[in-house]
Amino acid sequence: MPIETLIGLIITLAVILVILSVFLSFFPIGLWITAMFSGVRIGIFTLVGMRFRRVRPSSIVNPLIKATKAGLEMNSDKLEAHFLAGGDVNRVVDALIAAQRAEINLVFERAAAIDLAGRDVLQAVQVSVNPKVIETPKIAAVAKNGIEVMVKARVTVRANIERLVGGAGEETIIARVGEGIVTTVGSSDAHKDVLENPDLISRTVLTKGLDAGTAFEILSIDIADIDIGRNIGAQLQTDQADADKRIAQAKAEERRAMAVAKEQEMKAAVEEMRAKVVEAEAEIPKALSQALKDGNLGVMDYYNMKNVMSDTEMRNAISKINQSPNDDQTDK
């Protein structure tokens, strides 16, 4: 065989393979045959149209085959619309099959809405069949006698399919249960009442209807653990007493400072009076001198006065010498 003929044959085969691969990429013959033998009626041109709409045909056909085999009435348009909206088609179909087996009334539109809302619709169906247990952290509450009680609860919930769209999640359930625990413990006269009857908490929380507006239905609330914490009442009284003590000390210090200031003022007043006395005594010689000058006081009168003063000082000195020590102590 000539070389030119062999090269031409190879090129022809390569072109045929390229054309065939392009054809098969746009015309998923294998997937169409699988669908036909599975009882799914879907046209080849419908699959080609999915290619042009940027939809992977296997993402629609495989869930459609699964739904058909499970006995669900489904068409490719709904699945394709949900896929284009950003939903998980396979998960929605699995949820519908699980709901059908569990005899739960769940239609495609609601399942698609739940999936587009960001919730796991398959898990919601499973939780609706098999209830889930939510364990709360330790919640601290204080009874009327001031004793702190720490409670841990287990909440058994079941998913409510009707309220999954727009309903609150697990965090809301935990917060509401914690509110119920704090209310029940806070309304108890003593912590012993809670320890003796922990079912008081369960009854109070259940009667409040805490599952309203949530995506769950509360089946039961079980108290898993109760611990005694601090004596908050005694601690508050101690803190109050300490505060009162500091206030009293501050007031006493204020009174002491005022007394010290008053004492200093009195000392200053005494010194001022002594200064006035000294000043007055200093005026006596001037007055005597002026009296001598004016002739109101004679020289002999002045000497007589000095003699009287000397005689008085001598008598005072003698009286102090003759006074016994016992008399001195008595005088003191």
C-alpha positions in Angstrom: 0.0 0.0 0.0 1.5 3.4 -0.9 2.5 5.7 1.9 0.2 8.5 0.7 -2.8 6.1 0.9 -1.9 5.0 4.4 -1.5 8.6 5.6 -4.8 9.6 4.1 -6.5 6.6 5.8 -5.0 7.6 9.2 -6.1 11.2 8.8 -9.6 10.0 7.8 -9.9 7.8 10.9 -8.7 10.7 13.1 -11.3 13.0 11.6 -14.0 10.4 12.1 -12.9 9.9 15.8 -13.0 13.6 16.4 -16.4 14.0 14.8 -17.7 11.0 16.8 -16.4 12.3 20.1 -17.9 15.7 19.5 -21.2 14.0 18.5 -21.2 11.9 21.6 -20.4 14.9 23.8 -23.5 16.6 22.6 -25.6 13.5 22.1 -25.2 11.3 25.2 -26.3 8.1 23.5 -25.2 5.9 26.4 -27.1 7.9 29.0 -30.2 7.9 26.7 -30.1 4.2 26.3 -29.7 3.7 30.1 -32.8 5.9 30.7 -34.8 4.0 28.1 -34.1 0.7 29.6 -34.9 2.1 33.1 -38.3 3.1 32.0 -37.6 6.9 31.9 -39.0 8.5 28.8 -36.7 11.3 27.8 -35.8 12.4 24.3 -32.3 12.5 22.9 -32.8 16.1 21.9 -33.9 17.0 25.4 -30.5 15.8 26.6 -28.8 17.8 23.9 -30.8 20.9 25.0 -29.4 20.3 28.5 -25.9 20.6 27.1 -26.7 24.0 25.6 -28.3 25.1 28.9 -25.1 24.2 30.7 -26.8 21.4 32.6 -25.0 18.1 33.0 -27.5 15.4 31.7 -26.3 12.8 34.2 -27.2 15.1 37.1 -30.8 15.0 35.9 -31.2 11.6 34.4 -29.7 9.5 37.2 -31.9 11.1 40.0 -34.9 10.7 37.5 -34.1 7.0 37.1 -33.9 6.7 40.9 -37.2 8.4 41.4 -38.9 6.3 38.7 -37.7 3.1 40.2 -39.0 4.2 43.6 -42.4 4.9 42.1 -42.3 8.7 42.3 -43.9 10.7 39.5 -41.2 13.1 38.4 -40.3 14.9 35.2 -37.0 16.3 34.0 -38.2 19.9 33.8 -38.7 20.2 37.6 -35.3 18.6 38.3 -33.6 20.8 35.7 -35.2 24.0 37.1 -34.0 23.0 40.6 -30.5 22.3 39.3 -30.4 25.7 37.5 -31.5 27.4 40.8 -28.5 26.0 42.6 -30.1 23.1 44.4 -28.9 19.6 45.0 -31.2 17.4 42.8 -29.8 14.1 44.0 -30.4 15.0 47.7 -33.9 16.2 47.1 -34.8 13.0 45.3 -33.3 10.9 48.1 -35.3 12.9 50.6 -38.5 12.3 48.6 -37.8 8.6 48.5 -37.1 8.5 52.3 -40.3 10.4 53.0 -42.3 8.1 50.8 -41.0 5.0 52.6 -41.7 6.6 56.0 -45.2 7.7 54.9 -44.4 11.4 55.4 -46.3 13.8 53.2 -43.5 15.6 51.4 -44.0 17.0 47.9 -41.3 18.0 45.5 -42.0 21.8 45.7 -41.5 21.8 49.5 -38.5 19.6 49.4 -36.9 21.9 46.7 -37.8 25.0 48.9 -36.2 23.4 51.9 -33.0 22.6 49.9 -32.8 26.1 48.5 -33.2 27.6 51.9 -29.9 26.0 52.9 -31.2 23.1 55.0 -30.4 19.5 54.5 -33.7 18.1 53.5 -32.6 14.5 53.6 -31.3 15.0 57.2 -34.6 16.7 58.1 -36.6 13.7 56.9 -34.2 11.3 58.8 -34.6 13.4 62.0 -38.4 13.4 61.4 -38.3 9.5 61.4 -35.5 9.1 64.0 -35.7 11.9 66.6 -32.5 13.8 67.5 -31.1 14.5 71.0 -29.8 18.0 71.6 -27.6 18.3 74.7 -27.5 21.7 76.3 -24.4 23.1 78.0 -24.5 23.6 81.8 -26.9 26.4 82.6 -26.4 28.2 85.9 -29.5 29.6 87.8 -29.9 30.9 91.3 -32.7 29.8 93.6 -34.4 32.2 96.0 -32.2 31.2 98.9 -29.1 32.3 97.0 -27.7 28.9 96.0 -26.5 28.5 92.5 -27.8 25.4 90.6 -26.1 24.2 87.4 -28.4 22.1 85.2 -27.6 20.1 82.1 -30.5 18.8 79.9 -31.1 16.6 76.9 -33.8 17.7 74.6 -35.3 15.1 72.2 -36.7 16.8 69.1 -38.2 15.7 65.8 -38.0 17.7 62.6 -41.2 19.5 61.6 -41.3 19.4 57.8 -43.9 22.1 57.6 -41.8 24.7 59.5 -38.4 23.9 58.1 -38.6 26.9 55.8 -38.3 30.0 58.0 -38.2 28.0 61.3 -35.5 28.6 63.9 -32.8 26.1 64.5 -31.1 24.2 67.3 -29.6 27.3 68.8 -33.1 28.7 69.5 -34.2 25.5 71.1 -31.1 25.5 73.4 -31.7 29.2 74.3 -35.4 28.7 75.1 -34.7 25.6 77.2 -32.0 27.6 79.1 -34.6 30.3 79.7 -37.0 27.8 81.1 -34.4 26.3 83.4 -33.5 29.7 84.8 -37.2 30.6 85.3 -37.9 27.3 87.1 -34.9 27.4 89.4 -35.3 31.1 90.1 -38.9 30.7 91.2 -38.0 27.9 93.6 -37.8 28.8 97.3 -34.7 26.6 97.9 -32.3 24.7 95.8 -33.4 21.5 97.6 -36.7 21.7 95.9 -35.0 21.5 92.5 -32.8 18.6 93.7 -35.8 16.7 95.1 -38.0 17.2 92.0 -35.9 17.8 88.8 -39.0 17.0 86.8 -40.3 20.4 87.8 -37.9 21.8 85.2 -39.1 19.4 82.5 -42.8 20.2 83.2 -42.3 23.9 83.3 -40.2 24.0 80.1 -42.7 21.8 78.2 -45.7 23.8 79.2 -44.1 27.0 77.8 -44.4 25.7 74.2 -40.7 26.4 73.4 -40.9 24.8 70.0 -43.2 27.5 68.6 -41.7 29.1 65.5 -38.9 26.5 65.3 -38.1 23.8 62.8 -38.4 21.1 65.5 -41.1 19.6 67.7 -39.9 18.9 71.2 -40.8 15.4 72.3 -39.2 15.4 75.8 -36.8 17.2 78.0 -34.7 15.1 80.4 -32.5 16.5 83.1 -29.1 14.8 82.7 -27.1 16.4 85.5 -27.7 18.8 88.4 -24.8 20.3 90.3 -24.6 22.8 93.2 -22.5 25.8 92.6 -21.6 28.8 94.7 -23.7 30.5 97.5 -24.4 33.6 95.5 -26.7 35.1 98.3 -23.9 34.8 100.9 -21.4 36.2 98.5 -23.6 39.1 97.7 -24.2 39.8 101.4 -20.4 39.6 102.1 -19.8 42.0 99.3 -22.4 44.3 100.6 -21.0 44.1 104.1 -17.5 44.8 102.8 -18.9 47.8 100.9 -20.7 49.1 104.0 -17.4 48.7 106.0 -15.5 50.7 103.5 -18.1 53.4 103.6 -18.0 53.5 107.4 -14.2 53.6 107.4 -14.3 56.5 104.9 -16.8 58.4 107.1 -14.8 57.7 110.2 -11.6 58.9 108.5 -13.6 62.0 107.4 -14.6 62.7 111.0 -11.1 62.1 112.3 -9.7 64.5 109.7 -12.3 67.1 110.8 -11.4 66.6 114.5 -7.7 67.0 113.7 -8.4 70.1 111.8 -10.5 71.4 114.6 -7.8 70.7 117.1 -5.3 72.5 115.0 -7.7 75.5 114.8 -8.0 75.5 118.6 -4.3 75.4 119.1 -3.9 78.3 116.7 -6.6 80.2 118.6 -4.8 79.5 122.0 -1.5 80.7 120.5 -3.3 83.8 119.2 -4.7 84.5 122.7 -1.3 84.0 124.3 0.1 86.5 121.8 -2.6 89.0 122.8 -1.7 88.4 126.5 2.0 89.0 125.8 1.1 92.1 123.8 -1.1 93.3 126.7 1.7 92.6 129.3 4.1 94.6 127.1 1.8 97.6 127.4 2.0 97.6 131.2 5.5 99.2 131.4 4.4 101.8 128.9 1.4 102.6 131.0 3.5 102.9 134.2 6.0 105.2 132.4 3.2 107.4 131.0 1.6 107.5 134.5 4.9 108.6 136.0 5.3 111.3 133.4 1.8 112.6 133.8 2.1 112.6 137.6 -0.6 110.1 138.1 1.8 107.7 139.9 4.4 108.8 142.3 7.9 107.2 142.8 7.0 106.0 146.3 3.8 104.5 145.0 5.8 102.6 142.3 8.2 101.3 144.9 5.4 100.3 147.2 3.8 98.3 144.4 7.1 96.6 143.7 7.5 95.7 147.4 4.0 94.2 147.4 4.7 92.2 144.3 8.0 90.9 145.8 6.3 90.1 149.0 3.6 88.1 147.1 6.2 86.2 145.2 8.1 85.4 148.4 4.9 84.1 150.1 4.1 81.9 147.1 7.6 80.4 147.1 7.4 79.7 150.9 4.0 78.1 150.5 5.4 75.7 147.9 8.3 74.8 150.1 6.1 73.9 153.1 3.6 71.9 151.0 4.1 68.1 151.5 4.3 65.7 148.4 0.9 64.1 149.4 -0.8 67.5 149.3 0.9 68.1 146.0 -0.6 64.9 144.6 -4.0 65.8 146.1 -3.9 69.2 144.5 -3.0 67.7 141.2 
